[in-house]
Amino acid sequence: MLDAAFWGDSYYIYDPWYYHLPPAGAPYRWVRYYDDAMLVDTASGQVVDVIYDFFW
């Protein structure tokens, strides 16, 4: 689970194609969490997928 403060607009990856991330359909969104890219269910805050050290 990820707190809503960490998957808000300031962490949202607006263009996943630019980063070669798979598309995220609703209610999911890719967010940056430190150096990781996380796919988060925005309805529950559950982390569905993580790509570690993606932004390293």
SELUM-971147 format. One record per residue: residue number from 1; residue in three letters; x, y, z negated of N, C-alpha, C in turn. Coordinates in steps of 0.02 Angstrom, whole numbers, plus 50000, padded with zeros to 5 digits. Layout:
<r dodo="NUM" tiza="ALA" n_x="X" n_y="Y" n_z="Z" ca_x="X" ca_y="Y" ca_z="Z" c_x="X" c_y="Y" c_z="Z"/>
...
END
This chain:
<r dodo="1" tiza="MET" n_x="50042" n_y="49941" n_z="50000" ca_x="50000" ca_y="50000" ca_z="50000" c_x="50044" c_y="50062" c_z="50000"/>
<r dodo="2" tiza="LEU" n_x="50022" n_y="50111" n_z="50036" ca_x="50059" ca_y="50174" ca_z="50040" c_x="50012" c_y="50230" c_z="50019"/>
<r dodo="3" tiza="ASP" n_x="50034" n_y="50272" n_z="49974" ca_x="49995" ca_y="50328" ca_z="49950" c_x="49977" c_y="50374" c_z="50008"/>
<r dodo="4" tiza="ALA" n_x="49918" n_y="50402" n_z="50008" ca_x="49894" ca_y="50445" ca_z="50062" c_x="49939" c_y="50505" c_z="50074"/>
<r dodo="5" tiza="ALA" n_x="49975" n_y="50527" n_z="50024" ca_x="50021" ca_y="50583" ca_z="50033" c_x="50076" c_y="50567" c_z="50084"/>
<r dodo="6" tiza="PHE" n_x="50091" n_y="50503" n_z="50094" ca_x="50146" ca_y="50482" ca_z="50138" c_x="50122" c_y="50462" c_z="50208"/>
<r dodo="7" tiza="TRP" n_x="50057" n_y="50464" n_z="50221" ca_x="50034" ca_y="50451" ca_z="50289" c_x="49989" c_y="50507" c_z="50314"/>
<r dodo="8" tiza="GLY" n_x="50001" n_y="50566" n_z="50287" ca_x="49965" ca_y="50625" ca_z="50310" c_x="49996" c_y="50653" c_z="50374"/>
<r dodo="9" tiza="ASP" n_x="49970" n_y="50709" n_z="50396" ca_x="49991" ca_y="50739" ca_z="50460" c_x="50066" c_y="50754" c_z="50464"/>
<r dodo="10" tiza="SER" n_x="50097" n_y="50772" n_z="50408" ca_x="50168" ca_y="50789" ca_z="50411" c_x="50213" c_y="50729" c_z="50423"/>
<r dodo="11" tiza="TYR" n_x="50187" n_y="50668" n_z="50413" ca_x="50226" ca_y="50607" ca_z="50423" c_x="50204" c_y="50569" c_z="50486"/>
<r dodo="12" tiza="TYR" n_x="50149" n_y="50590" n_z="50515" ca_x="50120" ca_y="50556" ca_z="50572" c_x="50165" c_y="50560" c_z="50633"/>
<r dodo="13" tiza="ILE" n_x="50175" n_y="50504" n_z="50668" ca_x="50212" ca_y="50503" ca_z="50731" c_x="50161" c_y="50514" c_z="50786"/>
<r dodo="14" tiza="TYR" n_x="50159" n_y="50574" n_z="50813" ca_x="50107" ca_y="50593" ca_z="50861" c_x="50115" c_y="50559" c_z="50929"/>
<r dodo="15" tiza="ASP" n_x="50176" n_y="50542" n_z="50948" ca_x="50188" ca_y="50512" ca_z="51014" c_x="50227" c_y="50447" c_z="51007"/>
<r dodo="16" tiza="PRO" n_x="50193" n_y="50392" n_z="50988" ca_x="50229" ca_y="50329" ca_z="50979" c_x="50264" c_y="50305" c_z="51042"/>
<r dodo="17" tiza="TRP" n_x="50238" n_y="50322" n_z="51101" ca_x="50270" ca_y="50301" ca_z="51164" c_x="50340" c_y="50331" c_z="51171"/>
<r dodo="18" tiza="TYR" n_x="50349" n_y="50393" n_z="51146" ca_x="50415" ca_y="50425" ca_z="51149" c_x="50467" c_y="50383" c_z="51112"/>
<r dodo="19" tiza="TYR" n_x="50447" n_y="50352" n_z="51058" ca_x="50492" ca_y="50312" ca_z="51017" c_x="50489" c_y="50237" c_z="51034"/>
<r dodo="20" tiza="HIS" n_x="50452" n_y="50221" n_z="51087" ca_x="50445" ca_y="50151" ca_z="51110" c_x="50412" c_y="50107" c_z="51057"/>
<r dodo="21" tiza="LEU" n_x="50365" n_y="50136" n_z="51020" ca_x="50326" ca_y="50098" ca_z="50971" c_x="50263" c_y="50072" c_z="51005"/>
<r dodo="22" tiza="PRO" n_x="50238" n_y="50015" n_z="50984" ca_x="50176" ca_y="49990" ca_z="51012" c_x="50118" c_y="50037" c_z="50996"/>
<r dodo="23" tiza="PRO" n_x="50068" n_y="50039" n_z="51038" ca_x="50011" ca_y="50083" ca_z="51024" c_x="49975" c_y="50063" c_z="50959"/>
<r dodo="24" tiza="ALA" n_x="49948" n_y="50112" n_z="50926" ca_x="49911" ca_y="50100" ca_z="50864" c_x="49840" c_y="50124" c_z="50874"/>
<r dodo="25" tiza="GLY" n_x="49794" n_y="50077" n_z="50877" ca_x="49723" ca_y="50096" ca_z="50885" c_x="49694" c_y="50114" c_z="50817"/>
<r dodo="26" tiza="ALA" n_x="49637" n_y="50147" n_z="50820" ca_x="49603" ca_y="50167" ca_z="50758" c_x="49585" c_y="50105" c_z="50717"/>
<r dodo="27" tiza="PRO" n_x="49590" n_y="50106" n_z="50653" ca_x="49607" ca_y="50161" ca_z="50608" c_x="49680" c_y="50162" c_z="50588"/>
<r dodo="28" tiza="TYR" n_x="49724" n_y="50139" n_z="50631" ca_x="49795" ca_y="50135" ca_z="50615" c_x="49833" c_y="50195" c_z="50642"/>
<r dodo="29" tiza="ARG" n_x="49889" n_y="50209" n_z="50610" ca_x="49934" ca_y="50261" ca_z="50636" c_x="50005" c_y="50246" c_z="50615"/>
<r dodo="30" tiza="TRP" n_x="50051" n_y="50263" n_z="50659" ca_x="50122" ca_y="50256" ca_z="50643" c_x="50143" c_y="50318" c_z="50604"/>
<r dodo="31" tiza="VAL" n_x="50181" n_y="50306" n_z="50550" ca_x="50207" ca_y="50361" ca_z="50510" c_x="50282" c_y="50349" c_z="50497"/>
<r dodo="32" tiza="ARG" n_x="50316" n_y="50404" n_z="50485" ca_x="50387" ca_y="50398" ca_z="50466" c_x="50390" c_y="50399" c_z="50390"/>
<r dodo="33" tiza="TYR" n_x="50424" n_y="50350" n_z="50362" ca_x="50434" ca_y="50346" ca_z="50290" c_x="50509" c_y="50337" c_z="50279"/>
<r dodo="34" tiza="TYR" n_x="50543" n_y="50391" n_z="50262" ca_x="50616" ca_y="50393" ca_z="50259" c_x="50644" c_y="50371" c_z="50327"/>
<r dodo="35" tiza="ASP" n_x="50683" n_y="50318" n_z="50331" ca_x="50711" ca_y="50296" ca_z="50395" c_x="50669" c_y="50243" c_z="50429"/>
<r dodo="36" tiza="ASP" n_x="50612" n_y="50226" n_z="50400" ca_x="50570" ca_y="50172" ca_z="50426" c_x="50510" c_y="50199" c_z="50464"/>
<r dodo="37" tiza="ALA" n_x="50485" n_y="50159" n_z="50511" ca_x="50422" ca_y="50173" ca_z="50545" c_x="50372" c_y="50123" c_z="50517"/>
<r dodo="38" tiza="MET" n_x="50316" n_y="50148" n_z="50493" ca_x="50265" ca_y="50105" ca_z="50463" c_x="50199" c_y="50113" c_z="50499"/>
<r dodo="39" tiza="LEU" n_x="50166" n_y="50058" n_z="50511" ca_x="50098" ca_y="50059" ca_z="50537" c_x="50051" c_y="50053" c_z="50478"/>
<r dodo="40" tiza="VAL" n_x="50010" n_y="50104" n_z="50469" ca_x="49968" ca_y="50108" ca_z="50409" c_x="49894" c_y="50108" c_z="50429"/>
<r dodo="41" tiza="ASP" n_x="49855" n_y="50071" n_z="50392" ca_x="49782" ca_y="50072" ca_z="50399" c_x="49758" c_y="50134" c_z="50361"/>
<r dodo="42" tiza="THR" n_x="49733" n_y="50183" n_z="50397" ca_x="49714" ca_y="50247" ca_z="50365" c_x="49651" c_y="50241" c_z="50323"/>
<r dodo="43" tiza="ALA" n_x="49614" n_y="50187" n_z="50331" ca_x="49554" ca_y="50178" ca_z="50290" c_x="49572" c_y="50154" c_z="50219"/>
<r dodo="44" tiza="SER" n_x="49625" n_y="50114" n_z="50214" ca_x="49642" ca_y="50085" ca_z="50149" c_x="49711" c_y="50103" c_z="50123"/>
<r dodo="45" tiza="GLY" n_x="49756" n_y="50126" n_z="50167" ca_x="49824" ca_y="50140" ca_z="50148" c_x="49869" c_y="50079" c_z="50151"/>
<r dodo="46" tiza="GLN" n_x="49843" n_y="50023" n_z="50173" ca_x="49882" ca_y="49962" ca_z="50178" c_x="49933" c_y="49967" c_z="50235"/>
<r dodo="47" tiza="VAL" n_x="49994" n_y="49947" n_z="50220" ca_x="50047" ca_y="49945" ca_z="50271" c_x="50040" c_y="49880" c_z="50309"/>
<r dodo="48" tiza="VAL" n_x="50031" n_y="49887" n_z="50375" ca_x="50019" ca_y="49829" ca_z="50418" c_x="50083" c_y="49803" c_z="50449"/>
<r dodo="49" tiza="ASP" n_x="50128" n_y="49849" n_z="50465" ca_x="50192" ca_y="49830" ca_z="50498" c_x="50245" c_y="49881" c_z="50478"/>
<r dodo="50" tiza="VAL" n_x="50307" n_y="49858" n_z="50474" ca_x="50363" ca_y="49902" ca_z="50457" c_x="50421" c_y="49886" c_z="50504"/>
<r dodo="51" tiza="ILE" n_x="50452" n_y="49939" n_z="50531" ca_x="50513" ca_y="49932" ca_z="50568" c_x="50566" c_y="49969" c_z="50527"/>
<r dodo="52" tiza="TYR" n_x="50608" n_y="49930" n_z="50493" ca_x="50658" ca_y="49958" ca_z="50448" c_x="50715" c_y="49992" c_z="50486"/>
<r dodo="53" tiza="ASP" n_x="50740" n_y="50046" n_z="50457" ca_x="50797" ca_y="50085" ca_z="50484" c_x="50785" c_y="50107" c_z="50555"/>
<r dodo="54" tiza="PHE" n_x="50724" n_y="50121" n_z="50573" ca_x="50707" ca_y="50141" ca_z="50641" c_x="50737" c_y="50209" c_z="50659"/>
<r dodo="55" tiza="PHE" n_x="50740" n_y="50255" n_z="50612" ca_x="50764" ca_y="50323" ca_z="50625" c_x="50835" c_y="50333" c_z="50601"/>
<r dodo="56" tiza="TRP" n_x="50871" n_y="50280" n_z="50591" ca_x="50940" ca_y="50286" ca_z="50567" c_x="50983" c_y="50310" c_z="50623"/>
END
